[in-house]
Amino acid sequence: MTDPLLQLDHVRVRYRTRRMSFKGAVVYTDAVRDVSLELGEGQTLALVGESGSGKSTTARVAVALERPTSGRVLFDGNDLALIGRAQLRDLRSQFQIVFQDPHSSLDSRMQVLDLIAEPLVIHKWGNTGSREARVHQLLDEVGLPRATTGRQPHQLSGGQRQRVAIARALALNPRLIVADEPVSALDVSVRAQILNLLSDLQKQHNLSYLMVSHDLALVNHTAQFVAVMFRGSIVESGPCDQVITSPAHPYTRALVEAVPSPDPAMVSPAGTVREWPEHASGLGCQYANRCPQARGTCFDTAPPVVELQLGRSVACHFPLVAGTTTAPTTSTPNTGA
């Protein structure tokens, strides 16, 4: 088995908050909690979860836009936290990011030619003529006319702006592209076009994608592997078709059931999420107060990561098995009162 192109090893990201404890101590919050994942060459791994689950922070750490508080981020075997600034600068040409909103990620004062050529200038690639030729080549690849070079972002549609952002990410021939909700800001009619473009570019350049999304239906058509995040932790990961068709974690099941069905006769099951008061000690499973499976153990002890099969794991005391669930308990949680 070949080594992964990208590897996150027990990564934690902690932020200082403005709150103080009653004793005057500084209070910290964990945006990412002990996250480990791997992404191979030419593969797509999707990070899925609700807003605030830590997906975007994990993605930013993966491309060295943020440093982890602890843990390691390895790109092609290089620890991004340990290498020098010059080596990191050279490595940055091999991983790029496409942000959610192309309207805010593209400088409105610059023309498309300069926007796409900017990474070439920063990395001292070629001369003016060769850079302009490279921009024209990239516009052809993303399906934009070459006349677009003289226009500014506000003169383009949302889909065209995102194509410009993708072209800019491709400029230095990267091996990895992080796509942070790349189609969520676009019209529904344009989303399929951008997703098909990303798929075609992956085949053409053997790209690896780390794709952040909250849309399981989208993920099921674009990714080979998926990692489901909740409150900064990965609760389930594995091959996309297995995780979505037979979820092992109650949170994953809730996400799957929340996906709208095109068949009006099909109604999603109700009653799969409940709310208990937040456990005061902060111990145990992060999902326990919303989980219909929760028992006393779930509130007292953090769940271990269980490997269900090769490449498939879940962090749950009572994982769902073969599409069925362990009989839920009717007892109230142990709140330590």
Steps between C-alpha positions, in 0.01 A plus 500: 500500500637842403543773760217755518549837334337681794488374856358666811622326814312574826452866408351736757423869448421704811395864512508742790157645573412836651331332795668446834427230752361593843858468632631744240667236281503528121238282329588313181279324248597210275400553137667174394539208741752223432429468127687240295443437130684398185458591133669312219621618161214558256230440763217714635430513874194692616470663841132511592314655792278784609616862533748544783617138497861593421508406131639827366755529781624150421524593132698817577740302719549252215640775274699676775273805518475422871736314730369221719527541876623141511535208262665476159407595145702306244502582130690247292687402818592858595380627839368847417553621857869408508633603160648845446320791339693469173418130465136563592483772235625252239252235616207741480506472123395135543185568704240768437155593631174603334278694737123491538413846371687609186359852535697559820804283418583691179634855519233714334760757388702253292436370151467127437841488330670635812291288737599173334860608439551615862631166633733477198641843585538417869691180423706671226371270229600600144483846349210725407439331165515144633276590792239646266516185286454289814193705598347443157565127533332494843196689370464236230517226762227650720273586207529880488564707187842664478333840473418459871856611585408868473194482724466548875320263742190719528452467124475121525226266619545293814586188302752689289665645812535153647657379175752784532574392859554142382728617218705700750530194725622295202759755388799335670403141417413397857456142615237581764207741490292574807148595390317672786127482413585579135141505370287602798502869396391420143163458335373144489516498121874583507607258773499190279715680243766592758498150652539344155786741430677399823454133411642550150799695635569226754519238226710725276756598766470212752400753767417417859204683653419571862141615459310673780123473479181474702311340210507120518322465165781700335770305683356167390556595135844662532705322768641152547549545875321703766575612855203620706578772754303610806621766743858477381529120502476240227219267606506273195716450192532258214405437138224740400255240370526292819470792741198654328308179422568340840601764758659368817473816712162644607610848388585373152160333485332829597687679219398233248135519606508879467581480128181591308361226278381581146213259556216686681360166618814435705503654847813505713466315831423726792616486857864408436636805688419603854630769729622452854660775706870541430707279727659729756831311529574523127606136502373227276377510144446845345181375334352334809243768585349473150536127444199264516743218586664673796548314829678583821838396361465748215487790747785378720761363259631623166428239232793302357569496128390156382623359169202326344704377205807605307468874429168536687485630858251653742528675838196367685428281802197347328556519124222412261552156353388392152238776483345410837548658839561379848170526691491851647487541872220696665704609800600863545866597466736505793553874544709470810232665714 
